[in-house]
Amino acid sequence: MTMAGPGGSRGARLGALLLGVERRARLDGQEEGRGRVRAEAMGEAGERSIHSQHISAVHNVPMRVLIRPIPSQLEPGKVQSLMQTLQEDPERVPPIDVLWIKGSQGGDYFYSFGGCHRFAAHQALNRETIPAKIIPSTLSDLRTYLGSSTPHLR
């Protein structure tokens, strides 16, 4: 995975980190997917996020590592529709965006704020992973979402 600019080495660390997470999950018998690139298909369909439109790599991120601090307001019909689509043609469902934040002592934190219906559909189908675009972020970025509730990440 390649990141533009000075984040290249950070991108390499992210790739290694996610491969390690995916590998450990597979070894535990909990996950069958792998990271993949779907840039062309997403670009043609116009399904892009303003935050991740420059990122083409899509990773199958273990659901258990995602932090979702804001409660979702779900429409059950939308979740059901996504569940059906995931079962019939999963490539039609765009990946979620995930903020990757490094803690002060090197910890890795994966925050997800959008994609609540997609997340709920994957959860309802008991999926171990969810396709996601990883956005290298900072604690300052996280404060934009959480304000004074932003935790001290180690």
MARBA-3410 file (N, C-alpha, C, O; in Angstrom, 1 decimal):
154
0.8,-1.2,0.0,0.0,0.0,0.0,0.9,1.2,0.0,1.9,1.3,0.7 ~ 0.6,2.2,-0.8,1.4,3.4,-0.9,0.6,4.6,-0.5,-0.5,4.8,-0.9 ~ 1.2,5.4,0.3,0.6,6.7,0.7,1.4,7.8,0.1,2.6,7.7,-0.1 ~ 0.7,8.9,-0.3,1.3,10.0,-0.9,2.1,10.8,0.2,1.7,10.8,1.3 ~ 3.1,11.5,-0.3,3.9,12.4,0.6,4.6,11.7,1.7,5.0,10.5,1.6
4.9,12.4,2.8,5.7,11.9,3.9,5.1,10.8,4.6,5.8,10.2,5.4 ~ 3.8,10.4,4.4,3.2,9.3,5.1,3.5,8.0,4.5,3.0,7.0,5.0 ~ 4.4,7.9,3.5,4.8,6.7,2.9,5.2,5.6,3.9,4.7,4.5,3.8 ~ 6.1,6.0,4.8,6.5,5.0,5.7,5.4,4.6,6.7,5.3,3.5,7.1 ~ 4.6,5.6,7.0,3.4,5.3,7.8,2.5,4.3,7.1,1.9,3.4,7.7
2.4,4.5,5.8,1.5,3.6,5.0,2.1,2.2,5.0,1.3,1.2,5.1 ~ 3.4,2.1,5.0,4.0,0.7,5.0,3.7,0.1,6.4,3.4,-1.1,6.4 ~ 3.8,0.9,7.4,3.5,0.4,8.8,2.0,-0.1,8.9,1.7,-1.1,9.4 ~ 1.1,0.7,8.3,-0.3,0.4,8.3,-0.5,-1.0,7.5,-1.2,-1.8,8.0 ~ 0.1,-1.1,6.4,0.0,-2.3,5.6,0.4,-3.5,6.4,-0.2,-4.5,6.5
1.6,-3.4,7.0,2.1,-4.5,7.8,1.2,-4.8,9.0,1.0,-5.9,9.4 ~ 0.7,-3.7,9.7,-0.2,-3.9,10.8,-1.4,-4.6,10.4,-1.8,-5.6,11.0 ~ -2.1,-4.2,9.3,-3.3,-4.8,8.9,-3.1,-6.2,8.4,-3.9,-7.1,8.7 ~ -2.0,-6.5,7.7,-1.7,-7.8,7.3,-1.5,-8.7,8.5,-1.9,-9.9,8.6 ~ -0.8,-8.2,9.6,-0.7,-8.9,10.8,-2.0,-9.2,11.5,-2.2,-10.3,12.0
-2.9,-8.2,11.5,-4.2,-8.4,12.2,-5.0,-9.4,11.4,-5.6,-10.3,12.0 ~ -5.0,-9.3,10.0,-5.7,-10.2,9.2,-5.1,-11.6,9.3,-5.9,-12.6,9.4 ~ -3.8,-11.7,9.3,-3.2,-13.0,9.4,-3.5,-13.7,10.8,-3.8,-14.9,10.8 ~ -3.4,-12.9,11.9,-3.8,-13.5,13.2,-5.2,-14.0,13.2,-5.5,-15.0,13.8 ~ -6.1,-13.2,12.6,-7.5,-13.5,12.6,-7.7,-14.8,11.8,-8.5,-15.7,12.2
-7.0,-15.0,10.7,-7.2,-16.2,9.8,-6.6,-17.4,10.6,-7.2,-18.5,10.6 ~ -5.5,-17.2,11.3,-4.9,-18.3,12.1,-5.9,-18.7,13.2,-5.9,-19.9,13.6 ~ -6.6,-17.7,13.7,-7.6,-18.1,14.8,-8.9,-18.7,14.2,-9.8,-19.0,14.9 ~ -8.9,-18.7,12.8,-10.1,-19.3,12.2,-11.3,-18.3,12.2,-12.4,-18.8,12.0 ~ -11.0,-17.0,12.3,-12.1,-16.1,12.4,-12.3,-15.2,11.2,-13.3,-14.5,11.1
-11.5,-15.4,10.2,-11.6,-14.4,9.0,-11.1,-15.1,7.8,-10.1,-15.9,7.8 ~ -11.8,-14.9,6.7,-11.5,-15.5,5.4,-11.1,-14.5,4.3,-10.5,-14.9,3.3 ~ -11.3,-13.2,4.5,-11.0,-12.2,3.5,-9.6,-11.7,3.5,-8.8,-12.0,4.3 ~ -9.3,-10.9,2.4,-8.0,-10.3,2.3,-8.2,-8.9,1.8,-9.3,-8.6,1.2 ~ -7.2,-8.0,2.0,-7.3,-6.7,1.4,-7.4,-6.8,-0.1,-6.9,-7.7,-0.7
-8.0,-5.8,-0.7,-8.1,-5.8,-2.2,-8.3,-4.4,-2.6,-8.6,-3.5,-1.9 ~ -8.0,-4.2,-3.9,-8.2,-2.8,-4.5,-9.4,-2.8,-5.4,-9.5,-3.7,-6.3 ~ -10.2,-1.9,-5.2,-11.4,-1.8,-6.1,-11.6,-0.3,-6.6,-12.7,0.1,-6.8 ~ -10.5,0.3,-6.9,-10.5,1.7,-7.2,-11.3,2.0,-8.5,-12.2,2.9,-8.6 ~ -11.1,1.2,-9.5,-11.7,1.4,-10.8,-13.2,1.2,-10.7,-14.0,2.0,-11.2
-13.7,0.2,-10.1,-15.1,-0.1,-9.9,-15.8,1.0,-9.1,-16.9,1.5,-9.5 ~ -15.1,1.5,-8.1,-15.7,2.5,-7.3,-15.7,3.8,-8.0,-16.7,4.6,-8.0 ~ -14.6,4.1,-8.7,-14.6,5.4,-9.5,-15.6,5.5,-10.6,-16.2,6.5,-10.8 ~ -15.9,4.4,-11.2,-16.9,4.3,-12.3,-18.3,4.5,-11.7,-19.1,5.1,-12.4 ~ -18.5,3.9,-10.6,-19.8,4.0,-10.0,-20.1,5.3,-9.3,-21.2,5.7,-8.9
-19.0,6.1,-9.1,-19.1,7.4,-8.4,-19.3,7.3,-6.9,-19.8,8.2,-6.3 ~ -19.0,6.1,-6.4,-19.2,5.9,-4.9,-17.9,6.2,-4.2,-17.1,5.4,-3.9 ~ -17.7,7.5,-4.0,-16.5,8.0,-3.3,-16.8,8.8,-2.1,-17.8,9.5,-2.0 ~ -15.9,8.7,-1.1,-16.0,9.5,0.1,-15.1,10.7,-0.1,-14.0,10.6,-0.7 ~ -15.5,11.9,0.3,-14.6,13.0,0.2,-13.3,12.8,1.0,-12.3,13.4,0.7
-13.4,12.0,2.1,-12.2,11.8,2.9,-11.3,10.8,2.3,-10.1,10.8,2.6 ~ -11.8,9.8,1.6,-10.9,8.7,1.1,-10.9,8.6,-0.4,-10.4,7.6,-0.9 ~ -11.3,9.6,-1.1,-11.3,9.5,-2.6,-9.9,9.3,-3.2,-9.8,8.8,-4.3 ~ -8.9,9.8,-2.5,-7.5,9.6,-3.0,-6.9,8.3,-2.6,-5.8,8.0,-2.9 ~ -7.6,7.5,-1.8,-7.1,6.2,-1.3,-7.8,5.1,-2.1,-9.0,5.0,-2.2
-7.0,4.2,-2.8,-7.6,3.2,-3.6,-7.6,1.8,-2.9,-8.4,0.9,-3.2 ~ -6.7,1.6,-1.9,-6.6,0.3,-1.2,-7.8,0.1,-0.3,-8.2,1.0,0.5 ~ -8.4,-1.1,-0.4,-9.5,-1.5,0.5,-9.1,-2.7,1.3,-8.6,-3.7,0.7 ~ -9.2,-2.6,2.6,-8.8,-3.7,3.5,-10.0,-4.3,4.2,-10.9,-3.6,4.5 ~ -9.9,-5.6,4.4,-10.9,-6.3,5.2,-10.5,-6.1,6.7,-9.6,-6.8,7.1
-11.1,-5.2,7.4,-10.7,-4.9,8.7,-11.5,-5.7,9.7,-12.8,-5.7,9.6 ~ -10.9,-6.3,10.7,-11.6,-7.0,11.7,-12.6,-6.1,12.4,-12.2,-5.0,12.9 ~ -13.9,-6.5,12.5,-14.9,-5.6,13.1,-14.5,-5.4,14.6,-14.8,-4.3,15.1 ~ -13.8,-6.3,15.2,-13.5,-6.2,16.7,-12.5,-5.1,17.0,-12.4,-4.7,18.1 ~ -11.8,-4.6,16.0,-10.8,-3.5,16.2,-11.4,-2.1,16.0,-10.7,-1.1,16.3
-12.6,-2.1,15.5,-13.2,-0.7,15.2,-13.8,-0.1,16.4,-14.5,-0.8,17.2 ~ -13.5,1.2,16.6,-14.1,1.9,17.7,-15.2,2.8,17.1,-14.9,3.6,16.2 ~ -16.4,2.7,17.5,-17.5,3.5,17.0,-18.1,4.2,18.2,-19.1,3.7,18.9 ~ -17.6,5.4,18.6,-18.0,6.1,19.8,-19.4,6.8,19.7,-19.9,7.2,20.8 ~ -19.9,7.0,18.5,-21.2,7.7,18.4,-22.3,6.7,18.1,-22.2,5.9,17.1
-23.3,6.6,18.9,-24.4,5.7,18.7,-25.1,5.9,17.3,-25.3,7.1,16.9 ~ -25.4,4.8,16.6,-26.0,4.9,15.3,-27.5,5.1,15.4,-28.2,4.6,16.3 ~ -28.0,5.9,14.4,-29.5,6.1,14.2,-29.8,5.3,13.0,-29.5,5.8,11.8 ~ -30.3,4.1,13.1,-30.5,3.2,12.0,-31.9,3.1,11.5,-32.9,3.3,12.2 ~ -32.0,3.0,10.2,-33.3,2.7,9.5,-33.3,1.2,9.2,-32.5,0.7,8.4
-34.1,0.4,9.9,-34.1,-1.1,9.7,-34.2,-1.5,8.3,-33.6,-2.5,7.9 ~ -35.0,-0.9,7.5,-35.2,-1.3,6.1,-33.9,-1.1,5.3,-33.6,-1.9,4.4 ~ -33.2,-0.1,5.6,-31.9,0.1,4.9,-30.9,-1.0,5.3,-30.1,-1.4,4.5 ~ -30.9,-1.3,6.6,-30.0,-2.4,7.0,-30.3,-3.7,6.3,-29.5,-4.4,5.9 ~ -31.6,-4.0,6.3,-32.1,-5.2,5.6,-31.7,-5.3,4.1,-31.3,-6.3,3.6
-31.9,-4.1,3.5,-31.5,-4.0,2.0,-30.0,-4.3,1.9,-29.6,-5.0,0.9 ~ -29.2,-3.7,2.7,-27.8,-3.9,2.6,-27.4,-5.3,2.9,-26.5,-5.9,2.3 ~ -28.0,-5.9,3.9,-27.8,-7.4,4.1,-28.0,-8.2,2.9,-27.2,-9.1,2.6 ~ -29.1,-7.9,2.2,-29.5,-8.7,1.0,-28.4,-8.5,0.0,-28.0,-9.4,-0.7 ~ -28.0,-7.2,-0.2,-27.0,-6.9,-1.2,-25.7,-7.6,-0.9,-25.0,-8.1,-1.8
-25.3,-7.5,0.4,-24.1,-8.2,0.8,-24.1,-9.7,0.5,-23.0,-10.3,0.2 ~ -25.2,-10.3,0.6,-25.3,-11.7,0.3,-25.3,-12.0,-1.2,-24.8,-13.1,-1.6 ~ -25.9,-11.1,-1.9,-26.1,-11.4,-3.4,-24.9,-10.9,-4.2,-24.4,-11.6,-5.1 ~ -24.4,-9.6,-3.9,-23.4,-9.0,-4.7,-22.6,-8.0,-3.8,-22.8,-6.8,-3.9 ~ -21.7,-8.5,-2.9,-21.0,-7.7,-1.9,-20.2,-6.6,-2.6,-19.9,-5.5,-1.9
-19.8,-6.7,-3.8,-18.9,-5.7,-4.4,-19.7,-4.4,-4.7,-19.1,-3.3,-4.9 ~ -21.1,-4.5,-4.6,-21.9,-3.3,-4.8,-21.9,-2.4,-3.6,-22.3,-1.2,-3.7 ~ -21.5,-2.9,-2.4,-21.5,-2.1,-1.2,-20.2,-1.5,-1.0,-19.2,-2.2,-0.9 ~ -20.1,-0.1,-1.0,-18.8,0.6,-0.9,-18.2,0.3,0.5,-18.9,0.1,1.5 ~ -16.9,0.4,0.6,-16.2,0.3,1.9,-16.5,1.5,2.8,-16.9,2.5,2.4
-16.4,1.2,4.1,-16.5,2.3,5.1,-15.2,3.0,5.2,-14.1,2.5,4.8 ~ -15.2,4.2,5.7,-13.9,5.0,6.0,-13.6,4.7,7.5,-14.4,4.8,8.4 ~ -12.3,4.5,7.7,-11.8,4.3,9.1,-10.6,5.2,9.3,-9.6,5.2,8.5 ~ -10.6,6.0,10.4,-9.5,6.8,10.8,-8.5,6.0,11.5,-8.9,5.3,12.5 ~ -7.3,6.0,11.1,-6.2,5.2,11.8,-5.4,6.3,12.6,-4.8,7.1,12.0
-5.4,6.1,13.9,-4.7,7.1,14.7,-3.6,6.4,15.6,-3.9,5.3,16.2 ~ -2.4,6.9,15.6,-1.3,6.4,16.4,-1.4,7.0,17.8,-1.4,8.3,17.9 ~ -1.3,6.2,18.8,-1.3,6.8,20.2,0.0,7.3,20.5,1.0,7.1,19.8 ~ 0.1,8.0,21.7,1.4,8.6,22.1,2.5,7.6,22.4,3.6,7.9,22.3 ~ 2.1,6.3,22.7,3.1,5.3,22.9,3.1,4.2,21.8,3.6,3.1,22.0
2.6,4.6,20.7,2.6,3.7,19.5,1.4,2.8,19.3,1.4,2.0,18.4 ~ 0.4,2.9,20.1,-0.8,2.1,19.9,-1.5,2.4,18.7,-1.5,3.6,18.2 ~ -2.2,1.5,18.1,-3.0,1.7,16.9,-4.5,1.7,17.2,-5.0,0.8,17.9 ~ -5.2,2.8,16.8,-6.6,2.9,17.1,-7.3,3.2,15.7,-6.9,4.0,14.9 ~ -8.4,2.4,15.6,-9.2,2.5,14.3,-10.6,3.0,14.6,-11.4,2.3,15.2
-10.9,4.2,14.3,-12.2,4.9,14.5,-13.0,4.9,13.3,-12.6,5.2,12.2 ~ -14.3,4.6,13.5,-15.3,4.6,12.4,-16.5,5.5,12.8,-17.1,5.2,13.8 ~ -16.8,6.5,12.0,-17.9,7.3,12.4,-19.1,7.2,11.4,-20.2,7.2,11.8 ~ -18.8,7.0,10.1,-19.9,6.9,9.1,-20.1,5.4,8.8,-19.5,4.5,9.5 ~ -20.9,5.2,7.8,-21.2,3.8,7.4,-21.9,3.0,8.4,-21.8,1.8,8.4
-22.8,3.6,9.2,-23.5,2.9,10.3,-24.4,1.8,9.8,-24.5,0.8,10.4 ~ -25.1,2.0,8.6,-25.9,1.0,8.1,-25.1,-0.2,7.5,-25.5,-1.4,7.7 ~ -24.0,0.1,6.9,-23.1,-0.9,6.4,-22.5,-1.7,7.5,-22.5,-3.0,7.5 ~ -22.1,-1.0,8.6,-21.5,-1.7,9.7,-22.6,-2.6,10.4,-22.3,-3.8,10.7 ~ -23.8,-2.1,10.5,-24.9,-2.9,11.2,-25.2,-4.1,10.3,-25.5,-5.2,10.9
-25.2,-4.0,9.0,-25.5,-5.1,8.1,-24.5,-6.2,8.2,-24.8,-7.4,8.3 ~ -23.2,-5.8,8.3,-22.1,-6.8,8.5,-22.2,-7.4,9.8,-22.0,-8.6,9.9 ~ -22.6,-6.7,10.8,-22.8,-7.2,12.2,-23.9,-8.2,12.2,-23.8,-9.3,12.8 ~ -25.0,-7.8,11.6,-26.2,-8.7,11.6,-25.9,-10.0,10.8,-26.5,-11.1,11.1 ~ -25.0,-10.0,9.9,-24.7,-11.2,9.1,-23.5,-11.9,9.8,-23.0,-12.9,9.2
-23.1,-11.5,11.0,-22.1,-12.1,11.7,-20.7,-12.2,11.0,-20.0,-13.1,11.1 ~ -20.5,-11.1,10.2,-19.2,-11.0,9.5,-18.1,-10.6,10.4,-18.3,-9.8,11.3 ~ -17.0,-11.3,10.3,-15.8,-11.0,11.1,-15.1,-9.7,10.7,-14.4,-9.1,11.5 ~ -15.2,-9.4,9.4,-14.5,-8.2,8.8,-15.4,-7.4,8.0,-16.5,-7.8,7.7 ~ -15.0,-6.1,7.7,-15.7,-5.2,6.9,-14.7,-4.5,6.0,-13.7,-4.1,6.4
-15.1,-4.4,4.7,-14.2,-3.6,3.8,-14.1,-2.2,4.2,-15.1,-1.5,4.5 ~ -12.9,-1.7,4.2,-12.7,-0.3,4.7,-11.5,0.4,4.0,-10.5,-0.3,3.6 ~ -11.6,1.7,3.8,-10.5,2.5,3.4,-9.9,3.1,4.7,-10.6,3.7,5.4 ~ -8.6,2.9,4.8,-7.9,3.4,6.0,-7.4,4.8,5.7,-6.6,5.0,4.8 ~ -7.7,5.8,6.6,-7.3,7.1,6.4,-6.4,7.5,7.6,-6.8,7.6,8.7
-5.1,7.6,7.3,-4.1,8.0,8.3,-4.5,9.4,8.9,-4.7,10.3,8.2 ~ -4.7,9.4,10.2,-5.2,10.6,10.9,-4.4,11.0,12.1,-3.5,10.2,12.5 ~ -4.8,12.1,12.7,-4.1,12.5,13.9,-5.1,12.7,15.1,-6.3,12.6,14.9 ~ -4.6,12.9,16.3,-5.4,13.1,17.4,-6.2,14.4,17.2,-7.4,14.5,17.7 ~ -5.7,15.4,16.5,-6.4,16.6,16.2,-7.6,16.3,15.3,-8.7,16.9,15.6
-7.5,15.4,14.4,-8.6,15.0,13.5,-9.7,14.4,14.4,-10.9,14.7,14.2 ~ -9.3,13.5,15.3,-10.2,12.8,16.2,-11.0,13.9,17.0,-12.2,13.7,17.3 ~ -10.3,14.9,17.5,-10.9,16.0,18.3,-12.1,16.6,17.5,-13.0,17.1,18.1 ~ -11.9,16.7,16.2,-13.0,17.3,15.4,-14.3,16.6,15.6,-15.3,17.2,15.6 ~ -14.2,15.3,15.7,-15.4,14.4,15.9,-15.9,14.4,17.4,-17.0,14.4,17.7
-14.9,14.3,18.3,-15.2,14.0,19.7,-15.1,15.1,20.6,-15.6,15.1,21.8 ~ -14.5,16.2,20.2,-14.3,17.4,21.1,-13.6,17.1,22.4,-12.6,16.4,22.4 ~ -14.2,17.6,23.5,-13.5,17.3,24.8,-13.7,15.9,25.3,-13.1,15.5,26.3 ~ -14.4,15.1,24.6,-14.6,13.7,24.9,-13.4,12.8,24.3,-13.4,11.6,24.5 ~ -12.5,13.4,23.6,-11.4,12.7,23.0,-10.6,12.1,24.0,-10.1,12.7,24.9
-10.4,10.7,24.0,-9.6,10.1,25.0,-8.1,10.3,24.7,-7.6,10.7,23.6 ~ -7.3,10.0,25.8,-5.8,10.1,25.6,-5.4,8.7,25.1,-5.6,7.7,25.8 ~ -5.0,8.6,23.9,-4.6,7.4,23.3,-3.1,7.1,23.5,-2.3,7.9,23.2 ~ -2.8,5.9,24.0,-1.4,5.5,24.2,-0.8,4.7,23.1,0.3,4.3,23.2
END
